[in-house]
Amino acid sequence: MCGIVGLYLKNPAMEDKLGELFAPMLIAMTDRGPDSAGFAVYGDAVDDGVKLTLRHEDESFDWAALAKSVETDLSTKVDWFQNSKVAVFKVDLDAEIVEKYLEENHAEVLIMSSGKSIEILKEVGLPERIVDMFKLDQMKGSHIIGHTRMATESAVTMAGSHPFSTGLDLCLVHNGSLSNHNRLRMELERDGIKFDTENDSEVAAGYLTHRLQQGDSLNQALEHALKDLDGFFTFTIGTKDGFAVVRDPIACKPAVIAETDDYVAMASEYQALTTLPGIENAKVWEPEPSTIYVWERDK
């Protein structure tokens, strides 16, 4: 089942209200995914270095001590803040350096995302609980994608929930099922792509990361995905500059897009879009099968 929602703000004046606009969209997908929910928000970008979303099971985990360790051992400065079980670290170093340090010295800390602007927040429970837990309605930014999960093929866990991130500022949410993900996983692992779960959606994210590493544009990577990914899917993909929507050639998984001068919004069901301002005057359509829709800054 599962539910997907996304909101891309074309009007920068609305960025202070991104979370306020998006929260009811995510909650509206509860019937499609009551087991867990998550979202990736893009905003508060760093000019230099990397921004990481880190998670620890213990809400009382000493993030200040971890920040101090990073500063001392890597001779750098860390700006950070905590949000429930996660913390966002801004470090003036390349992502590879910080990620390697954390993996080798603080393996109990899970790296949820890394990049210039992305933050991934997800948890088990009803979408309304996740909205309240992470104070989604207070978040600011340029765009956001989210997912509510109904776990039909695996356990209900935070790790198995969406979004999945396998590259800098890249994440994916997925409604559907892939049939060739095990073979693709083995091929991608040989090429250096790392996976944390058995979820087929993470394989799709890893596939796109690999194509981008080979020099593809986002549009080119999705064109290859339509040929190489076998199964039923509606994908929404987040990047630093925007987001994309694509459905498989059969397009049996629902999706609807609405566009105004101020925003582009997508959802698995139209009812999730009804709280958006000006929705009554929006251009509304169902994305075509095997058609790639991309919205990016300055393009």
Buried (B, 14 or more C-beta within 10 A) or exposed (E): BBBBBBBBBBEEEBBEBBBBBBBBBBBBBBEBBBBBBBBBBBBBBBEEBBBBBBBBEEEEBEBEEBBEBBEEEBEBEBEBEBBBBBBBBBBBBEBEBBBEBBEEEBEEBBBBBBBBBBBBBBBBBBBBBBBBBBEBBEBBBBBBBBBBBBBEEEEBBBBBBBBBBBBBBBBBBBBBBBEBBEEBBEBBEEEEBEBBBBBBBBBBBBBBBBBBEEEBEBBBBBBBBBEEBEBBBBBBBBBBBBBBBBBBEEBEBBBBBBBBEBBBBBBBBBEBBBBBEEBEEBEBEEBEEBEBBBBBEEE
